[in-house]
Structures are given as structure tokens and as C-alpha cells.
Amino acid sequence: MDLAVSGKTRCRLSSEPDHAMHAQRPLNFHLAGFRLAPVLIGLCFLSCNSKQDRPDDPRWLVVHGRHAEAVRVAARAVERDPGSADAIELHKQASVAYLLDLARDQSFRDEDDAALATIEQAARIAPDNEEVRDWREKTNQKLAWTWRGRAFDLHAEDDIDAALEAYEKALKHVPGDPATLEGRNIALALVSHRSGLGRSYFQQGLEALSDLWLDQARSRFSYARKYRPADERTLQRETQVKRLIASERIAAAKAHEGEKRFGVALHEYSAALEQDPEDADAKVGLERCKVELQVRDLLGRVRMDIVRGRFEKAEATVAKAAALTTLQADEVEGAGASIREARHEKAYKEALALERDWRYPEAVARYEALLAKADYYKDVIARRDTLQEYIRLADDLWRRAEAEGGVDGKLMLYRQIQVFWPEYQDLPARIAALESAQASAGG
């Protein structure tokens, strides 16, 4: 009943072992009073010294690749005769064959960690089995080769910490591998060298910080943290320097704000937040500058609307700017004054045009309306008073001319009106008629 693995009489198994049945119903095996867990992965070659050749024999089932069924048949034999040493041994060998067959399939799918776990389970059943030892060695070599390759790749990418971890995993499977040991030693030497560089950069950073060379200190601490990423003191010093730089930037930004250079101030606040993203003053200042730049843009639109005579739109824009600004109240107020000035200037020019068109009553009305909004605007009072005097004088001379009986007297009075108001009523026509009559009388 010897089913021990033999190197001389190994039986070639089917390429498609019977795993489906086992997957559908997990098995529990009992052997000499202890439970064998359901096996999951395996590869096995068994020698067949038995003359029996029937499907209900575990050895026949193993030879034909039906490993799960072989284990079940052997387990039933143990249950029927728990004291049978032959039945127990047959059950052990069937279980080992099953596990090794599954481990082989797992390894072919590159599920090597699981394959190794299954092989270890087989080794616990048959610690002296040569085939189990062989597959355990091969699987460890494969895992070591895999982790060594990952370590080399990580080493080439300068991810030294991860490379060291991969080297250690490779050595766990093959402890004395020369290539892995050499790679790990090189990585450790590099870590040691960089640690020394980190200490040097840290000391240089402290010197620069003591002299308040903040940009230089920041760069040195940054270099130190690259080589000593886990060093808490380096991180603290770098953070300290960044906050000092942020404070300098904020002070500069506030100075620029005071001089209305909001674009420059915005840049300084942004630079401060790059150093200290949580600085409250920098956050508030950045938003404030964004608003003030928006207000400045609105004031530019106001100027364009004034030039184009769109005063209502300009006033609405000024109101919007006034609601937003905190630092340009004078500029906004000045924009409002500019709108009022533009309105007055427009009214003044319109009144002046009426005056030059000899439409004195209408010009006087416009001047009066302008004075109601802007006292003492330019020479409006003098022009209004002059035109009012012209109107009074013209009316007086006109009445006197109407009362005058002689042609010469009328013509003299009309010509006095013509001096300051050439188009008063029908004055041109009357003067022409009188001059014609005078010429006829003289002829």
C-alpha cells in the first residue's frame, strides 16, 4: 500500500485535474484524530505499486488526475477503519497530491503567495516529502525573483525606501541570494549617504535662518527633508521658515494695497499662501484684492460710459462699485463726481449752443436749470444775467420802435437791437423793409 512519491515511477497526471467538484462542496478530512483543512491548491506525482486498478481506489483516481475525489475516497476509508495505518497513510498521500496539483495551477497563474501557502499546508501533512520540498524551493525562488525585479525597478526610479522593502521580501524567500544582497547593500549605502546630506543641509538651513536669509534657509530645509522625509525637526524648521516668508509677503502686499497697486498685492498674497496655505491674513487679503481689482475694472467702464454720454449706465456701475469696495471709496466717489461734472458740462454746452443760435429765452431756461443743480458753475450766472438783460433791452427798444412814427427813428431803434440780437422776432425783415423805403424816398 505504499503511495510514497518515487522519482523512478512517477505517474503522469491529467492536464485538467478535477477541481470543480471540490469547489462546489468543501471537504473536511480526518486523520488519526485531527482535522485536515480543505485543500485548495496542488501538484502531485504518485508511484503506483498496487495491483488494484479500479475507480474506487484513491491511487487510481490520483493517477487519472481526480485528486479531490481521491481525497474523499481515502477519507471514507479512514472513517470506516480509524485505526488502519495503511488507510491513514493513503489519505495523507492523496491529500498531498491534491494540494501540490492545486499549487501547480496556482503558480502557473502567477498566484505565487497563495501557491506557497498551499505548499506549506502540504508540508505540514508530509514534512519529509521530497516533491513538497522541491516545489517549496522552486516557489520561493520564483517569489524571490519577482521581488528582486521589483526592487531593481524601484531602485532605478530612486524610490529607495520601497526598493529596500522589496529587497527584504526577496531575501525572505531566498535569504542568501547574492544579487539581492548586493542590491540591498547599495540601497542601504545610498540611504546612509543621503542621511548625511540631509544633516548637512539641515545645518546650513539653521545658519541661513539665524541670519534671516529666509529663501536660502527654505531651500536648505527643503533639500534636507528630501533626504530625511521622516525627520520631524526638519519639517518643523521648514514650516517655520515658510511662515516667516509668508509674513514678509503679507507685509509687502499690505504696503502695495495702501498704494492702490492691487495686482501686485494679489501676487504677494498668492506667494504667501504658497508658503503657508492656512494663513488667514493671506486668504482674506487675496480675496480683498480680487474684489478691488474688480472695482477698478468697473471704474474703467464708468470712464468709457462717461465719454460715450451713457450717464445712467455709468451711475449704475458706480453704485455697484461702491457696494463692493473697501479701499477705493475715494475713487468711487470721484467717479460719481465725474458723472455729475459730465452732465453739467453737457447741459452747459447745450445752453451755450442755444445762446449762439440767438435763442436767448431757451438758453436762459437751460442756464437756470443748470444753476439749480450746480451753483456758480463756470460763467453760467454772468451769461444768464447778460441774456436776461438783452431780452429786457430788446423788448424795450422794440416797444419804442413800434411807437416811433418816422422811418429813420424806427430804423435807428431796430439797428440797436440788431447789435446784440440780430434774429429778434422778425427784426431782419423789418430792417430790410425800412431800408428799402428809405432808399426809395431818397431816390
Order of alpha helices (4+ residues) and beta strands (2+ residues): alpha-beta-beta-alpha-alpha-alpha-alpha-alpha-alpha-alpha-alpha-alpha-alpha-alpha-alpha-alpha-alpha-alpha-alpha-alpha
